[in-house]
Amino acid sequence: MAQLTFGPFSLDTGASRLMREGTEVRLRPRVFHTLRVLAQRPGEFIGYAGMIAEAWEGTHVSPHTVDVTVSEVRKQLGEYGQWIVHRPKFGYALVVPHADELVRQGWHYWSQRTRRGCERAIECFTKAIAESPSDFRAFEGMSASYLTLGIFGMRAPLDVYPLFLEAHERAVALIGLRPELRCNRAFGLCVFEGDCTTAESELLRSIDEKPSLATAYVRLGLLYGARGRFDEALQVLARGRQTDLLLPTLAAAEILVRCWHRDFATAVTLGRTGVELHPYLQVAHVNYGHALRFNGQLEEALEQYHVASVMSPDLPWLRALEGACQARLGRDRDARAILQGLENLRRTEYVDAYYMAVLRIALGQPDEAMAELARAEAENSAWLYARDVDPQLDPVSDRLRA
């Protein structure tokens, strides 16, 4: 019994099942066995005699039957059917291009959800596109990487969001608006374009088209939470748990929604579990830190922010959160040192102004905080979509509503 993977497919020889990105591709038994033979020896050409011996277990069939069966395999693989190559006198082979390995590496780096990880992912996807410009997965990965850089405040949204849109459009042109692509575009509409109505509709459609797409539940839950629709947000996230209980961003999203709802005690409980399950996801530590901070557990919150900052030293706004905690603990000197360091850094690097505002609020500088929020608007900070519910902005909420 073995698990064979190629492209977006996973072939389970024990269960005689082919999966494509979590969805089963139903194959006739003989078609499955034909694909199994090719997948077990990638890049090796197998002649008619060898194919009949292995896929038909020696039962006599004509070469025409083999050709027809391989044609059905190609059809079931969709756009990847071209990976099955035929050479007269040599037979058939499953030839996976080098670009596929690059795509896999790219998604691995992207899953780290750090700036360096996303930048390395983009390097992989760029090389994959150069080798295989018709592979939509490389464009989809590139678009997801640029979107991640923007939504996590890793790079300036004004720089990376247009690059996301460009890569997204290239992917759609190649494969159509598949649910994953629709989900990404919808979240971009919510976060960077302020069109929550269209975003909600598109996220619901993504879920309708692919109920197993757990990321869509996360993003719809965040959209509802940011709009103050907390009951709906928690219901959607609960549906997401039924789809993929261990999706890392799902746990982080529920912690955040609970904080927005001012249910800090529950958020702390969820946060503790979240970091135990996903200790290497910095956003889980960040959101757990929020919960602890607003529950009055400042030292513990500072520890979580510090852990996140160590994990992702290339995200300077994490230092702003450490500074805000230091200020709340009465350590103004430490907080001001962090503020000065970030001011120096922003001369050469993007530092999200939203969290500079959070730090200045903690330091008792409301005027400067409002100026930072104005700057955040000018820079199209990702975090602004939740400003109406974010407890970090409570001290200036009256001025925001004025």
C-alpha positions in Angstrom: 0.0 0.0 0.0 1.5 3.4 -1.1 0.5 7.0 -1.5 1.8 8.4 -4.8 1.6 12.1 -5.5 2.0 14.1 -8.7 0.8 17.6 -9.4 -2.4 18.2 -7.5 -3.2 14.5 -7.3 -2.7 11.8 -4.7 -3.1 8.2 -5.7 -3.8 5.7 -2.9 -2.9 2.3 -4.2 -4.3 0.5 -1.2 -7.7 2.1 -1.4 -7.7 2.3 -5.2 -8.6 5.9 -5.0 -7.4 9.1 -6.7 -7.8 12.4 -5.0 -7.4 15.9 -6.5 -6.9 18.6 -3.9 -9.1 16.7 -1.4 -11.8 15.7 -3.9 -12.1 12.2 -5.2 -11.7 11.6 -8.9 -13.8 8.5 -9.7 -12.1 6.0 -12.0 -13.1 2.7 -13.5 -10.9 0.0 -11.9 -8.9 -0.7 -15.1 -8.4 3.1 -15.6 -7.1 3.3 -12.0 -4.7 0.4 -12.5 -3.4 1.9 -15.7 -2.7 5.2 -14.0 -1.1 3.4 -11.0 1.4 1.7 -13.3 2.4 5.0 -14.8 2.5 6.8 -11.5 4.7 4.1 -9.9 7.4 4.6 -12.5 7.3 8.4 -13.4 9.3 9.3 -16.4 9.8 5.7 -17.5 8.2 4.6 -20.8 6.2 1.4 -20.5 5.4 -0.5 -23.7 2.2 -2.3 -24.5 3.5 -5.6 -23.2 4.5 -4.1 -19.9 1.3 -2.2 -19.6 -0.8 -5.3 -20.3 1.2 -7.4 -17.9 0.9 -4.9 -15.0 -2.4 -3.1 -15.5 -4.3 -6.0 -17.0 -2.4 -8.6 -14.9 -1.5 -10.6 -18.1 -5.1 -10.8 -19.4 -4.8 -10.6 -23.2 -6.1 -7.3 -24.6 -5.2 -5.5 -27.8 -2.9 -2.4 -28.0 -6.0 -0.5 -29.1 -7.6 -1.3 -25.7 -4.5 0.1 -24.0 -4.7 3.3 -26.1 -8.4 3.8 -25.3 -7.8 3.2 -21.6 -4.9 5.7 -21.5 -7.0 8.2 -23.3 -9.6 7.9 -20.5 -6.8 8.4 -17.9 -5.8 11.6 -19.7 -9.4 12.8 -19.7 -9.8 12.2 -16.0 -6.6 14.1 -15.3 -8.1 17.2 -17.0 -5.5 19.8 -17.9 -2.8 17.5 -16.6 -3.6 14.8 -19.1 -0.8 16.1 -21.3 1.7 14.8 -18.7 1.0 11.3 -20.1 3.4 11.2 -23.1 3.3 8.6 -25.8 6.3 7.6 -28.0 5.9 5.0 -30.7 8.0 1.9 -30.1 8.6 3.0 -26.5 5.1 3.3 -25.0 3.5 5.6 -22.4 5.1 7.5 -19.5 3.9 9.9 -16.9 6.3 12.8 -17.3 5.8 15.4 -14.6 7.6 18.7 -15.5 10.2 20.2 -13.2 7.8 23.1 -12.8 5.6 20.9 -10.7 8.4 20.5 -8.2 8.8 24.3 -8.1 5.0 24.7 -7.6 5.2 22.3 -4.6 8.1 24.1 -3.1 6.3 27.4 -3.6 3.2 26.3 -1.7 5.5 24.9 1.1 7.2 28.3 1.5 3.8 30.1 1.3 2.4 27.9 4.2 5.0 29.4 6.5 3.1 32.7 6.3 6.2 34.8 6.8 7.5 37.5 4.6 10.6 35.5 3.7 8.4 32.4 3.1 6.2 34.3 0.7 9.1 35.9 -1.1 10.7 32.5 -1.6 7.4 31.2 -2.8 7.2 33.9 -5.4 10.7 33.0 -6.6 9.6 29.4 -7.0 6.3 30.3 -8.8 8.2 32.7 -11.1 10.6 30.0 -12.1 7.7 27.6 -12.6 5.9 30.1 -14.9 9.1 30.5 -17.0 9.2 26.7 -17.5 5.5 26.1 -17.9 3.6 29.3 -18.6 0.3 27.5 -19.1 0.3 26.0 -15.5 -2.4 28.0 -13.7 -1.2 26.7 -10.3 1.9 28.8 -10.5 -0.1 31.9 -11.1 -2.6 31.0 -8.4 0.3 30.4 -6.0 1.9 33.7 -6.9 -1.4 35.6 -6.4 -1.9 33.9 -3.0 1.6 34.9 -2.0 1.1 38.6 -2.9 -2.2 38.6 -1.1 -0.7 37.1 2.0 2.1 39.7 2.0 -0.6 42.4 1.9 -3.1 41.0 4.4 -0.5 40.3 7.0 1.1 43.7 6.7 4.4 42.1 5.5 4.8 44.5 2.5 3.0 47.7 1.5 -0.4 46.9 0.2 -0.2 49.6 -2.4 2.8 47.7 -3.9 1.6 44.1 -3.6 -2.2 44.3 -4.2 -1.8 45.2 -7.9 0.6 42.3 -8.3 -2.0 40.0 -6.7 -4.6 41.2 -9.1 -2.4 40.7 -12.1 -1.4 37.1 -11.1 -5.0 36.3 -10.2 -6.2 37.4 -13.6 -3.6 35.3 -15.3 -4.7 32.3 -13.3 -8.4 32.9 -14.1 -7.6 33.2 -17.8 -6.0 29.8 -17.7 -8.5 27.8 -15.5 -11.5 30.0 -14.9 -12.8 31.3 -11.6 -12.4 28.2 -9.6 -13.6 28.4 -5.9 -10.1 29.0 -4.5 -9.5 31.9 -6.8 -12.9 33.3 -6.1 -12.2 33.1 -2.4 -8.9 35.0 -2.7 -10.5 37.7 -4.9 -13.4 38.1 -2.5 -11.1 38.6 0.5 -9.1 41.2 -1.5 -12.4 43.0 -2.2 -13.2 43.0 1.6 -9.8 44.0 2.9 -8.4 46.3 0.3 -11.4 47.6 -1.7 -13.9 47.9 1.1 -16.6 46.1 -1.0 -17.9 43.8 1.7 -21.2 43.2 0.0 -19.7 41.7 -3.1 -17.1 39.9 -1.0 -19.8 38.2 1.1 -21.6 37.1 -2.0 -18.5 35.7 -3.6 -17.4 33.9 -0.4 -20.8 32.3 -0.1 -20.6 31.2 -3.7 -17.1 29.7 -3.1 -18.6 27.7 -0.3 -21.5 26.6 -2.4 -19.2 25.5 -5.2 -16.8 23.8 -2.9 -18.1 23.1 0.6 -14.8 21.6 1.6 -12.9 24.9 1.1 -12.2 25.7 4.8 -10.4 28.9 4.0 -13.6 30.4 2.7 -15.3 29.8 6.0 -12.4 31.5 7.8 -12.6 34.6 5.6 -16.4 34.8 5.7 -16.3 34.5 9.5 -13.7 37.4 9.6 -15.9 39.5 7.3 -19.0 38.9 9.5 -17.0 39.6 12.6 -15.6 42.9 11.2 -19.1 44.0 10.4 -20.3 43.3 13.9 -22.3 40.2 12.9 -20.8 38.1 15.6 -23.4 35.3 15.8 -23.1 34.7 12.1 -19.3 34.8 12.3 -19.2 32.1 14.9 -21.7 30.0 13.1 -19.7 30.1 9.9 -16.5 29.3 11.8 -18.2 26.4 13.4 -19.1 25.1 9.9 -15.5 25.5 9.0 -14.4 23.3 11.9 -16.7 20.6 10.6 -14.9 20.9 7.3 -11.3 21.0 8.6 -10.9 20.9 12.3 -7.2 21.4 12.3 -6.9 24.3 9.8 -4.4 26.6 11.6 -6.0 29.9 10.5 -9.4 28.7 11.6 -8.4 28.6 15.3 -6.7 32.0 14.9 -9.8 33.5 13.3 -12.1 32.4 16.1 -9.8 33.9 18.8 -9.9 37.2 16.9 -13.7 37.3 16.5 -14.1 36.5 20.2 -11.9 39.5 20.9 -13.9 41.7 18.6 -17.0 40.6 20.5 -15.3 41.5 23.8 -15.6 37.9 24.9 -12.0 37.9 26.2 -12.2 35.0 28.6 -13.4 32.6 25.9 -10.8 34.0 23.6 -8.1 33.2 26.1 -9.3 29.6 26.4 -9.4 29.2 22.6 -6.0 30.9 22.3 -4.4 28.5 24.7 -5.6 25.6 22.7 -4.7 27.3 19.5 -1.1 27.8 20.2 -0.8 24.2 21.6 -2.2 22.9 18.3 -0.3 25.3 16.0 2.8 26.4 17.9 4.6 27.6 14.7 1.8 29.9 13.4 2.7 33.4 14.5 -0.8 34.7 14.0 -2.1 32.2 16.5 0.4 33.7 19.1 -0.6 37.2 18.1 -4.3 36.7 18.5 -3.8 34.8 21.8 -1.7 37.8 22.9 -4.7 40.1 22.1 -7.0 37.9 24.2 -4.6 37.9 27.1 -3.9 41.6 26.9 -7.6 42.6 26.9 -8.3 40.1 29.7 -5.8 41.9 31.8 -3.0 39.3 31.6 -0.4 41.7 30.3 2.8 39.8 31.1 1.4 36.7 29.4 0.3 38.8 26.4 3.8 40.3 26.1 5.3 36.8 26.1 3.0 35.7 23.2 3.8 38.8 21.2 7.5 38.2 21.8 7.2 34.6 20.6 5.5 35.8 17.4 8.2 38.5 16.9 11.0 35.9 17.2 9.2 33.6 14.8 8.8 36.4 12.3 11.5 39.1 12.8 10.6 40.5 9.3 7.2 41.7 10.6 8.0 45.0 12.4 4.4 45.6 13.5 4.8 42.7 15.9 7.3 44.9 17.8 4.6 47.6 18.0 2.4 45.1 19.9 5.3 44.4 22.3 5.7 48.1 22.8 1.9 48.6 23.5 2.1 45.9 26.2 5.2 47.5 27.7 3.3 50.8 27.8 0.3 49.2 29.5 2.7 47.7 32.1 4.0 51.2 32.8 7.3 50.6 31.1 7.2 53.8 29.0 10.9 53.9 28.5 10.9 50.5 26.8 7.8 51.3 24.8 9.3 54.6 23.6 12.5 52.8 22.6 10.5 50.4 20.4 8.6 53.3 18.9 11.8 55.1 18.0 13.2 52.0 16.5 10.2 51.5 14.3 10.3 55.2 13.3 13.9 54.7 12.2 13.0 51.5 10.4 10.1 52.9 8.4 12.6 55.2 6.6 13.7 52.2 4.6 11.0 49.5 5.1 7.2 49.3 5.3 5.9 49.5 8.8 2.1 49.2 9.1 0.8 52.5 10.4 -2.2 50.8 11.9 -0.1 49.2 14.6 2.0 52.3 15.0 -1.4 53.9 16.0 -2.0 51.0 18.5 1.4 51.7 20.1 0.8 55.4 20.3 -2.6 54.9 21.8 -1.0 52.7 24.5 1.5 55.5 25.1 -1.3 58.0 25.6 -0.7 59.9 22.3 -4.2 60.1 20.8 -3.4 62.9 18.3 -0.4 61.0 17.0 -2.5 57.9 16.9 -5.1 59.6 14.7 -2.4 60.8 12.4 -1.1 57.2 12.1 -4.6 55.9 11.3 -4.8 58.6 8.5 -1.5 57.3 7.2 -2.8 53.8 7.4 -5.8 54.8 5.2 -3.4 56.4 2.7 -1.3 53.2 2.6 -4.5 51.0 2.5 -3.5 49.0 5.6 -5.1 45.6 5.7 -6.2 45.9 9.3 -8.6 48.9 8.6 -11.4 46.5 7.5 -11.9 45.7 11.2 -11.4 49.1 12.8 -15.0 49.4 13.8 -14.8 46.4 16.1 -11.1 46.3 17.1 -10.8 46.8 20.9 -7.3 48.2 20.4 -8.9 51.4 19.0 -11.4 51.8 21.8 -9.6 54.7 23.4 -10.0 56.8 20.1 -13.4 55.3 19.0 -15.2 58.6 19.7 -12.8 60.5 17.5 -13.1 57.8 14.8 -16.9 58.2 14.7 -16.8 62.0 14.7 
